[in-house]
């Protein structure tokens, strides 16, 4: 045998031995992160489950997975969780005094290794895994330090960056099945309207988190990152209270510009007197409740639906998936034997709403069974303790997707000229939904005065339209579910032409001129369905539809000019 052939043989042998030594888990960990769109990731994550009160548990500032009464986590148990139907697992983690001193803030290597080991229990089974920073942000936890109401924000931010840098580097080669969550229920410990300064600190943490993880490179540059608003409260995240989405400057260039890689985190325990209050007073929920005295006065199906819809309207429609990182209700069978029936009803209703509004529901399981426990499993032997609730979750998440209502047409014109004034009429296809309101910006039109509804026809009154300013008025039709279509009305006054031109057809971006920038914007809108345009100006062929015909017409206008 020649030396060259011998060398080749040796290299092949070494390669074979090396390949067989690598576990399938390691191969999966080093797989390239797939390009996964918002719709794909939500569908793939399915129903989720929390490994609560384990890696975030602590005693005297020291994290310990058995500190709060749960047994050591095993791979066999996580396999049971997956076998029950859950595709996603959220692993809350506290670091506390496992973090060393400044300036490096080194995480205890044994603790980081244990976190990785537990992550691998689920990751090796192709489950989606959410890893967060949990108890470090609680004012009530000994040793907590990620406190938005602290006066020493400079130190906190430096520590936060160093800690996330280490976590990110530990999992840098894991694929899209691993998701990082910046923090948990971060707030100043005072319930009520958020403090604006403290909210700004929370926003800064989220920005540091995104930048730090991205800069570690590898698969972290394309990883899905999950961020919360104030106390993961839906109202304080959606409303005008100070939440700011972080920029994603260092994201991988392999991700299409039209896609996002940031998710929004929210928790849902409403009404609290049913979901979490350790009392036997409120034990029933929903329209099927048989005892109104045991049912909360608020927070029923309509409220739940409106909360999820608000997240959908604010974030999902913009490409940001929503993760309901915690939800559930405690066992109150000691006070009411029907308690678990309503717990299952609550879970199913929530999961149906999650499916409809493109959210990932992740049930909160603290490992405790019996009175006031959230447990679905016995963690000691892996048996299921609440099959009815699990069945309800799987049934809910398997429900059909949302049906959008539509209106025809989506473009109209109103002439203020006295001799030309006329109502604007549109036809709606409800598709199982109901019309809640018609809005002009934040102002709601008055039903019966500003508009009327007869069967599937909506008439916008000329008495309302004549009061609108010249230009484009956008009326939003707020339906009970799905996207809210918009009617763009071009308000003109032909009696004053040419001082007030009807429309500048082709001025898609509404900057007063028609050029190649308008073509680029319209092309993106027609081909991808994204971007903001002046729909009146974009309807170049005046057929009340915006499509490739308008794109060709605009191209002709630009070339001829």
Secondary structure by P-SEA (a helix, b strand, c coil): ccaaaaaaaaaaaaaaaaaaaccaaaaaaacccccccaaaaaaaacbbbbccccccccccccccccccccccccaaaaaaaaaacccbbbbbbbbcccccccccccccaaaaaaaaaaaaaccccccbbbbbbccccccccccccccccccaaaaaaaaaaaaaaaaaaacccccccbbbbccccccccccccccaaaaaaaaaaaaaaaaaaaaccccccccbbbbbcccccccccccccbbbbbbccccccccccccccbbbbbbbccccccccccccccccccccccccccccccccaaaaaaaaaaaaaccccccbbbbccccccccccccccaaaaaaaaaaaaaaaaaaaabbbbbbbbcccccccccccccccccccccaaaaaaaaaaaacccbbbbbbccccbbbbccccbbbbbbbbbbccccccccccccccccccccccccccccccccaaaaaaccccbbbbbbbccccbbbbbbbbbbbccccccccccccccccccccccaaaaaaaaaaaaccccccccccccccccccccaaaaaaaaaaaaac
